[in-house]
Amino acid sequence: MYLACYALWVGFVLVGAWLILQGRAAMFDLAVWLRWNPWAVDAIAQFAVVTLGLIWLVAILGTEYYLRQGVVKERLWRRAFRVFVIEAVLAGIFVGMQLLLV
């Protein structure tokens, strides 16, 4: 079960990295849609990468602990599904923002 736990974790980490890119693009599109000046748009994009990257770092550490405890408590699949749903909702928000703002 630990092998499955860490395989799931690696997958969630990779999806999280993709979410950072999508979040940055969504923030960039939002700043352009709001017609902010180019300096502000660039600052928003760079700030989004740093902020989302720090959130991602904390999230991958928390997710690893959460999944590992799921193995101990024999609830790995339920916990993995919860993490999947959270990432899917975030992906929907970021991609939806991009589609609405383009």
C-alpha positions, -999 to +999 in steps of 0.1 A: +000+000+000+029+024+006+039+020-030+005+030-041+005+059-016+037+073-030+027+067-066-005+087-060+015+114-042+038+118-072+008+121-095-008+147-072+025+166-071+027+167-109-009+179-111-002+205-085+027+218-107+003+220-136-021+239-114+005+265-107+009+272-144-029+273-149-033+296-119-006+319-132-023+320-166-057+327-150-043+356-129-025+370-160-058+368-180-077+384-152-052+413-149-054+418-187-092+417-187-092+443-159-070+464-183-043+470-158-010+485-170+017+462-183+038+466-151+009+455-129+001+426-152+037+414-150+038+419-113+006+399-108+019+370-129+052+368-110+035+372-076+011+344-086+039+320-094+057+327-060+025+325-040+011+295-057+045+278-055+047+283-017+011+270-013+021+240-035+051+233-014+030+232+018+003+212+001+027+185-012+041+180+023+006+179+038-007+156+011+022+131+017+014+130+054-023+127+048-019+098+023+007+081+045-017+082+074-044+069+051-023+037+047-019+034+084-057+038+090-065+017+059-083+047+042-058+054+015-083+053-014-109+075+003-082+101+011-068+099-024-102+105-038-106+136-016-073+150-028-083+143-064-116+162-059-098+192-044-073+193-074-101+188-099-121+217-084-090+240-085-084+229-121-120+237-130-117+271-114-085+281-131-094+267-165-129+282-162-115+316-154-093+314-185-122+304-207-145+331-194-118+358-197-106+351-232 
